[in-house]
Amino acid sequence: MKIDPADGLLKVFLKRTGTTSGDGGSVYDATAKTPLKINLDYQNRLLVWDYDRIRRIDLSENPPKIQTIIGGGNDSASQTYASPLNLKFTDIGSSFNFGNATFSPLPNGDFIFKSEKYPENGSNSTRLRIFHDSTNSISSVTFQGPAVPGHPEIDVKNCTLLSAAPVVDSSGTLSKYLVSFFTSPPSSDADCTYNNGWNYFQAYFDLNGDFVSNVNALGHGAIILGKDFKNYFVRREAGVVYQLDPNTNSWSAIAGKGKGICEDSLDVLNAECRLIVEDAFINANGKMYLFDNNTIRALRDDNTLLTLAGQNLSFGDNLDAINARFTNITSVDTWNDGGVLKTTALDIGAARIREFPVAGGAITTIAGNGNALQPNTGLDAHTTSMSPRSSQFILNKSNGNLYYIFNDKDIGLLNRSTNRWSRVVGGGTADYYNSDNTVGTSIEFNTTVTPLAFENNKLMLVSNWSNVAIGGTHRSMLKIYDSTDSYRQSHFMGTDSNTNPAYCATGTAVASCTFSAADSSLRTFYDSLDGFWLHARRGTKNIYQLPPGGNVASFTNVTQNMRAMTYYRRPNNSQVIFYCGSDGKLYKKELSSGVESEISLAGVPGMTCDGFGLSYVPSRDSLVFIYKKNDLSGVAEILAP
């Protein structure tokens, strides 16, 4: 898209159609497969990373001409390329965070990029490519040496490159590289492990890729070279932008302090507000432009922001919910609040939980201020941060109390009568896999734990245990926590296994059934009439029946891999499964007949179901679900599904 300076209107510049076409002609007649990242070089040419190739658009021509200059070939192994079109990008479509990926022009027309899967450890994980404009060729640099602080025995080439940028001198000549790395358990970075936790470090490397010295690391984010020849760091999870002081090798915040929304009128250097920056561009005069929460904004000289285009994806509080916007909803459920049916939605991308009446009305934020950190238990939940580390929440439908991740590894309760968070499970020292009959706050988890259900005052959680020594996770278990007895833990399912096993065979005792928590368990449902739980895993077709103290049985199979599912037993005792398939369609399966049918979404062209949550509302005979349309996220209701 482009903003036309002649009339200020947002217009299509290069169409994304899923195919690449139009090289050598006008950009307005061309199409792109999947644009991943753009940048402007010093010669006023727009660089477009289009899935498996890099294309260049000459903005000085009228109309602008587009041409592929790198990629589309079959060679991913070579260090040099006389023809850049022979280069093959490796698994680039599997990458998950292109905001951090290296894509940096240099003043002489060269630019630096990464052609391997990003971010990825292992062979060539620390290799960058350099495109040479004057010779139309590619060379490579691989970073190596003792760059891990305090651990000279580790060669950084075995670590995972997070982000990198060129460093230039006052004349704009490339002088060295500034690179950020990370490791995490369970360690696929086995040759780069030095702590049982997340580790970030940054370092300078010379033009040959050899380690020079370390820089104070900031965490997860992207290093950027501005057109003013200075280096910047966009720290997404903290909502802060920094500038590097090359004399002290330290970073100084220049925008954002990690809490609340950065309104245009706020001094973003000194005010408490959080930016949700996906990318930044700094011109030759040091003027910064940000892509912040779906808006394009300029940082003014008085440290305030000016929104140039777009509307932030947390918009809409206290307005009609139909006019609201969301960043990325992953979980949704409904409950009856004193006769008013309400929808509760987790917007994990905005670090917020929002709520609105099912029948329509004003939307409000009930938890989260946009800051992705552990909440302050002494503050109203909507004024403090929250930790969006899990894709699912669970409701106590009798009162709206909500269970969700409290920090990286514990479970919190959002009490709706006080609207305050408290930690109810986790934070202790007793390993969860062998500490049954222990109160909740004495339990310890070492990886993310996910709530699956709340029934009869019992909370069900799923987790596993990370073990760097064996290079993976194990001890996948379902545990029950009694809310009437300090959330005391009892065992339900899983074993103390040192593997990540497949789901156990039917007929196996539930208590000793093995499964992998990495399979992303969907919400579980309790059938009080027959006394069993229903358990399913995302990306599978099987729904299992788990009677407490009994044996695992197959409840039913569906035709599509499931993204989300819900279960309902009607007053006449007929049973039905609703689910969202991996194809983005809704389905219903009647258990009595075994008939499965698609629930048509044809009334809204382009709508697909998404996320982990579905909620059937008996009083309205409706299904509330998460949808995607045009890459935007929302909540929809379909009547008489």
N, C-alpha and C positions, 0 to 999 in steps of 0.2 A: 504494500500500500504506500501511497505518498500523499502528503498534504500539498496541494497545489497553491503556491504563493500568490497566484493571480486572483484566486477567489476564496482561499482558505478552506476549500472542500477536500474531504478525504476521498481519494480515487484509487482504483486498481492500477498498479504499476506493472506487476508481473503475476499472471494467473497461476495458481496452483491447481493442477488437474490430476496429479498422479503419474504424469508422463513428462519427459523432457523433450522440448521441440523448439524450433525457431532460431537455432544458432546461425549467426551471420546476418540476421535481419533485425527489424525493429523489436524492442522489448515488448511493445504493446501487442504484437502478433505472436509472441513466444509463450510457452508454458513451462512450468517447473514441476518436478516430481514431488519433492519434499524439502522446501527450504529450511535449513537448520540454523543458519547464522548469517549475518551480513556485516560488512564493515566498509568504510570509505577510505580509499588510499589517498596518498598525497598528491596524486595527479587527477583528482576529481573523477575517479572511476569507482563504481560500486562493485564490491566483491560479494558474490552469493555462493554460499556453501549449499549446493542443491543435492542432497542425499549422497551420491557416490561420485560427485565431481564438483569442481569449482568453476564458476562462470563469472565473467567480467562484463560490466555494462559501462560504456563510455558516456558519461552524462554531459559531455561537451557537444555531442552530436545531437541533431534534431531531425528525426526522432532518435533517441538513444539506441545504440546497437548493442546486441548481446552476443557473447561468444564463450564457448567452453574452452578454458585454457589448461585445466588439470583434470585428470581422472577419466574414468570410463574404460580403462585398459584392463589387462589381465595379470600384471606383475605387481605383487605386493612386497616382494622380498628384497629387491635391489636397494642399494644405498644411493645410487645416482641414476638419473634418467636424462638422456639426451633429448628425448621427447616426453614432456610431462603428460601427454595423453596416454602413455603406456601404464601410468600408475593405477593400481587398483586399491580403493579404500577397503579396509577389512572390517566386516561386521559393523559398519558404522551405523546401520539402521537399528542396532540393538542398544545403542547408547542411551543413557537416561538423563543426562544433565549437560546439554550442550552450552548452557550459559557459562560454564567454566572452561570450555574447550578453547584451545589456542587457535587464534585466527587473526594474526597481527601484521598489518602492512608496515613497511619501512619507508623512509623518505626517498630512497633511490628507486622505488618501484618494486623491490623485492617484497615477499611476505612469508611469514612463518606459520605453519599449520601442522596438525597431527592427522595422520592417515589411518592409524590403528584404532581399534575399538576403544572408546573413551568412557569413563576411566577404567583401566584394566591393568592388572599386574601381569608379570611373566615376561615372556620374550618380547622385546621391542617396546615394552610399556613406557620406557623413558626416552623414546626416539621421537624427534621432531623432524619435519621436512622444511627445507628452505627453497622457495621458488626464486630463481634469479631472472629478473625481467630482461636484462640486457642480452642474455644468452638463451633465453627461453629453455631453461634446464632446471633440474632439481638436484640438490645435494641433501645430506642428512647429518644430524648430530644426535648422539646418544649420551645421556648424562650418567656419570659414574663417579665413584669415589666415596670417601668416608664422610658423607654429608649428614648422617643421622647423629644429632647432638648427643654426646656422651657415649656413643657406641661406634668407635672407629673400626670395629671388626665387621661391620655391616656395609656392604657395597650398595649404594643407593639404586643401582640399576635393577636390583631385585624388588624395589618398592613400587608403589602405585603413584603415578604422576597425576596430580589433581588439576593443576593449572600452570601455565608458563607464559612468559612474555619476554620480548627483547628489551634490553637496556641500551640506550643510545647516549652518546656524549652530546655536548652542546652544539655540535655541527650536524647532529642527526645520524652519525655513523654508528653502526652496531658495535658495541664494545663487549657485551657479555649477555648472559641470560639469567633471569630470576625465575625460580621454579618452586612450586609448592607440591608437597607429597602428603600422603596419609596412609595409615595402616589401620586395620580393624580386626578383631576376633569375631568368629572363629577364623583362624588365619589361613586364608589362601595365599597370604604373603608369608609363607613359612620361613623364607630366608631374610625377612625384614621385620620379624617380630621381636619386640623388646619390652612390651608391656601388655598386660591383659586388658586392653581398652583401646579407645580411639586415640590415635597419635597423629599430630600434624607438625610438619616442619618445613622451613623454607631455606633456600640457599642460592648463592650465586655460582654460576659455572662459566668457564671461559669458552671461547669460540670452538674449541675442540671437544667440549662437553665434560671437561675435568672440573672437579669440585674446587671452589676457591674459598668461600667462607659462608657462614650462616647469617640469616636475617631473623629478627624476632617474628615468630609465626603467630598468626591470628586465628587459625581454624579453617573451616570450610568456606571456600569462596573462589573468586576469579581474580587473577592478576591481569591488569590492562596497561598497555602503553598508550598514553594520550598523544594527540597531535602537538601538544606543547612539550614533548620529549620527557615527560614525567611519568612515573609509574603509580598506578592506583590499585586498590584492592576493594572488591565488592564482596562484603561478607553477608551472605543472604540470610542465614539463620538468625543473625543478630540484628539485621536491618540497618547496617552501618556501612558507609563508604569511607575509605581511608586514603591518604596520600603518603608516599614513601619519602622520608628524609634521607638522601643518599649519604649524607655526612655522618649520621648516627646509625644508619641501617635500621631505623625504627619507623613504625607507622603512626600517623596522627589522624584521628577522626575529623572529617570535614562535613559530614552530613549524617544525621540520625543518631539516636541514642538508645534505640531498642524497645521503646514502649509507646503504645498508642498509635494514632494515625497522624501522619505528617500533612496537616492542612497547608494550603498555600500561604497563609498568613504567619505560620510559625517560623521562628528562627531555628532551622534544622541542625545547626551546629550546637546550640545550647538548650533547645527545648527537648522534652521527653517525648520522642515519637519514633516510630519504626518505619523504615522503608522496605518495600518488597521488590527489590531491584533484580531484574533478570539480565540486564545489560546496561552499559554506560558508554557514552561517547564524549570525548573531551577534545574541543577544537584547538587550533594553534594559539588562541588567546587565553586558553585555560578555562573557557566556558564549558560547563558540564551539562550534558543532557542525559536523562535517565529514562529507561523503560521500567516504570514503577507501578506494579499492580494493575497492569493493562492500561496505563496512561503514559503519555510522553510528557516529560516535565523538564524544565530548565532551572538550574540553580543560579539564582541571582546574586549580585555582589553583596547584598545585605543578608545573605544566608537564608533567604526565603525561597520557596519554590513557586514556579509559575507553570500551571498545567496548560499544555499547548493542545493536547488532543486526548480523547478517550475518557472513560468513566471507570473509577476504581471498582474492583470486583468484590468490595465489601459494602457497596452502596445500597441504601434502601431502608436503613433502620427507621422505625416509626412511620414508614409509608406503607401503602398496600403491598403485600408480599409479591404480587404479580409484577411489580415494578423493580423488585430487588435484583441484585446480581450476586453471583457466587464465584469463588475462585476454583474450587475442586471439592465437590461434595462426595464423601465416600460412605456415609452411613446415615440412615434415616429411620425414624420410628414414630408411632403415634400413641397418644394417651388421652384420657378423659380428665380434664382439669375442671372439676366442679360443674360438669354439664357441657363444657366447651371442649370439643375435640381439637387437639393440637398436634401439629407436626413438629418434630424436633430433628434438626439436621446438623451434621458435623461437616463444617467446611474446613477440611484439613489444610488446604492451601492458604487460607487466611488466618489459621489458628483461632477459630471462633466456632461456637455452637450457637445456632440461631433457632428461633421458634416462631410459629405463626398458626392461626386457626386453619384447620383442614378446609372449612367451608369458605375461607377467604377472610382477609383482614390484615391488620398491621403486623409487620415482622419486627422482632427485637433480637438483640444479642443477649443471650443469657450467660455466656461464659467466653472469656478471651478478649484481649485488646489488640490482637495482632502480633503480639510478641511470643515467640516460640520458646518459652522457658517454663520451668516449674512454677505453678501458681503460688501466690502469697495467700496463706490460709486466713489471714486477718483482714482481707479486703473482699468487697463484693466481687463475685466471680467475673462480672462483665467489665470490671475495671482493672483486673490483673491479668497476667499472662496465663497461657496454658501450653502444655507440651504435646504437640500433635504428632506423637510417635506411633500411634496405632490407628488403623482404618475403621475400627468399630467401637461403638459405645453400646451400653445396655441400659434400659429404663426399668425402674420399678413402676409399673403402670398404675399402681394404686395411688401414688402420690407424686410421680414425676421425678423422683430422685434418680440421679444419673451416675453410672459408673463408667470411668474412663481412665486412661493412663495418667498417672500423677506426675511422673517424670520419665526417665528412660525405662525404668524397670519396676515401678510400683503402680498400684491401683488407687485411685482417688474416688471419693464420693462427693458429688455436688448435691448438697442438701437444699431442696427448693424452698423450704420454709425460711432459711436464713440466707440462701444464695451464696454460701461459703463452701470452699473446698476443704476436705480433710483427707488425710491418708488413712486407708482402712486395711490394706494388705500390702506388705512389703516394707522395706526400710530396716529390717532386722538383720540377724546374723545366722538364722537357722535355715539351712539349705532346703528349699521347698520340696525336693524330691524324697527326702527322708525325715520330714518333720511334721507328720500328721499329729493331730490333737494339740497343735500349737496355735496360739492366737495370731490373728492376721498381721499385726504390726511387728511381730517377732520373726516373720518369714523373710527370707532373702531370695531374690531372683537375680540372675546375672545376664539375662537377655530380656527383650520386650515380652511382656505378658499381655494377653488379650482377653477381655470379658466376652463370654458367649451367651449367658442367660442369667435371669433372676426370676426364680419361681419359689413359692412357699418359703420366703425369707432366706433362700439359699442363693448364693452367687456362685456361678461356675466360671472358672478361668482355665485357659490353656497356656502352657509355656513349655520351654525346653531348657536345657543347660548347655551353655557354650563351653567348649573345651579346646583351647589352642593346641594342647599337646597332641590331640588326635585329629586336629584339623577339621573340626566340624561341631555339630550339635548333637545332643542325645538326651535321654530321659524325657521324652515328650510325654506329657501327662495332662489329664483333666483332673482338676481338684475342685472340691466344694467348700465354700466358706459360709458359716452360719452367722447371719447378721444379728441374730438374737443372742449370740454368745461370743461377742468380740471378734467375729469373723474367724472363728476357730476352724482350722483346716482339717478336712477328711479326704481320703483317697476315693477316686471314682474310676479312673481308667489310665492305663499306661504302665510301663515297667522301667526299672533302673537299668536301661540298656545303653551300651556304649556304641550304639549305631544309630543311624537315622532310617528306621525300617519302613517297609511298606505296611499298609493296613493289614491287620491280622485277618485270619480266615473266619468266616461265619462259624458259629458254634464255640468259639473261644470264649472263656470267661471274660466278662467286661473288665473286671479289675486288672487282668493281666494282658489285655489286648494291646498290642503294639501299633503305633502309628507315628507319622512324622508331623510335628507341629509346623514344620516349614511348608506344609501343604495348605496353609491358610484355612483353618476351620471356619465355617460359616456359623451364624447364630444357631444355637441348639434350641429345641422346643420340647416341652414336657407335655405328654398326654396323660392327664390326671385320671381319665377313665380306665385306661389299660396299664397305667403306671410305667411308662417307658419314656426315655429321651430319644429324640431324633438328632442324628449327627451327620453332617455332610462336609465335604471339603471343596473349596473353590477349585474350579478347573476339572472336576470329575462329574460322573453321571450317577453315582451311587449314594443312596440315603440309607443309613444304618439305624437299626432299632436297638437301643441300649437299655435294657431293664436293670435297675440297680440290683447288684448281687446275682444277676443272671448271666446269660450268654448272648453274645453278639448275633444279631439276625439281620438279614436284608429286609428293609422295609419296602423299598421300591427302587427302580432305576428309571431315569428319564432319558430322553433322546439326545439332548444337547449337554455339553459341559456347562456347569452352573457358575455364574458370577455371584448370584444371591438367591436365597429361597426363603419361603415362609410356609407355614402349615396351619390349617384350620380344620377343626372338627365342628360340623354344623349341629344345630339342636336336634336334628333327626339322626345324628351319629354318622352321617356320611362324611368322608374325609377328602380333603383336597390339598394339593401342593401347587403353589404358584412359584415360578422361578424366572430369573433373568438368565438367558443363555449367552454363551460366549459369542454368539452371532449378533448380540445386541437386541434380540427379540424377547418378548414376554411369552410365557407358556403357562398353561394350566393342565394339571393331570388329576382326573377323578379316580380315586383309589378303588371305588366299588366296581367300576367298569374297566379300569385300566386304560381308558381313552385319554390321550394327550392331544391338546389343540393349541394353536397359536392364538394369542390375544392381539388383535390387529391394532397397530399404531398408525394406520394409514391416514387418520385424520390430521396428523401433523407430519408432513413429509420431512424426511431426514432425521426424525427422532429415533434414538436408540436408548435402551435401558443400560444402566451402568451401576457401579458401586457395589457395596456389600449388603445393603439393606433393602428389604421390601416389608410393607406392612399392610395386612388386610384389615379393613375397618368394617366389622359386621353390621353396625347400625346404619351404615351408608351403602353396604354391599359394594365396596370400592377397594381398589388397590392403589396404595401410595408408593411411588418408586422414584429413584434417581434417574434422570435422563441426561443425555448429551445431544446437542444439536449445534452444528457449526462450531464445534470444539468448545462450546460453552456448557456450563453445568447448571442444572435446575432440578426442581421437584415437581412431579406431575401426579395427578389422580385420574384413574380411569374407572368409570362406573360400570357396575354389573359385568365384571371381567369374565 
